[in-house]
């Protein structure tokens, strides 16, 4: 499932590629032969990931981009296709979130999260989908969260946006299936990253509270989540579309406990 040449000759576009899981997707794709377009707002982070890909002997294209801008998204994806000749994989990974009580959430806060998670994923999917339909093949993968279907206190903006992404995934899967474009979603659980340690479990007590919710008894790794996602982006999953693959050690099945709001958040 992780053969070195699995994506040889393929071109992938990854949003939120400067850190965390987006960086993990990009590096795994490059290791397996893909040309990878790295999109995010922070150019310095993208250039650092591009340097890692170059060191692996791969090719990276740096794409500074705010995915909330539909025109900029279309131009960016068109530019990547012009440079690389095609587009085979889109991974909608960029996200924005912060914990807040629903009654305290401002319209600007709601719009900011929905703009990145739902609108941004939609703009990227439509722009990429046009190219994929013309070439007769393509894979689109969007990252979501289990609170989109089980609910999650203090995440009303993100939950609503990610539920919208799941509905979009199913709808595009049906509409674009005859064009040989598969559209799926990936739902990671608690993954051990620098950002997660800073925001979600900054203390040992926080670590233990979360681990008690995970039947597997541990956090996930970027590598195993990225590999699960890349299965859905590979030819091995040509007959899989409209699905949401959950990789969380069983945590969503045990989601009765929840974290108190901290007032802190992450973006991309």
HELIX and SHEET records of a PDB file:
HELIX    1   1 UNK A   20  UNK A   31  1                                  12    
HELIX    2   2 UNK A   43  UNK A   55  1                                  13    
HELIX    3   3 UNK A   70  UNK A   84  1                                  15    
HELIX    4   4 UNK A  102  UNK A  104  5                                   3    
HELIX    5   5 UNK A  107  UNK A  114  1                                   8    
HELIX    6   6 UNK A  115  UNK A  119  3                                   5    
HELIX    7   7 UNK A  120  UNK A  135  1                                  16    
HELIX    8   8 UNK A  147  UNK A  150  1                                   4    
HELIX    9   9 UNK A  156  UNK A  176  1                                  21    
HELIX   10  10 UNK A  177  UNK A  179  5                                   3    
HELIX   11  11 UNK A  194  UNK A  199  1                                   6    
HELIX   12  12 UNK A  204  UNK A  211  1                                   8    
HELIX   13  13 UNK A  222  UNK A  232  1                                  11    
HELIX   14  14 UNK A  235  UNK A  237  5                                   3    
HELIX   15  15 UNK A  251  UNK A  254  5                                   4    
SHEET    1   A 7 UNK A  59  UNK A  64  0                                        
SHEET    2   A 7 UNK A  35  UNK A  40  1                                        
SHEET    3   A 7 UNK A  11  UNK A  15  1                                        
SHEET    4   A 7 UNK A  89  UNK A  92  1                                        
SHEET    5   A 7 UNK A 138  UNK A 144  1                                        
SHEET    6   A 7 UNK A 181  UNK A 188  1                                        
SHEET    7   A 7 UNK A 244  UNK A 247  1                                        
SHEET    1   B 2 UNK A  96  UNK A  98  0                                        
SHEET    2   B 2 UNK A 265  UNK A 267 -1                                        
END                                                                             
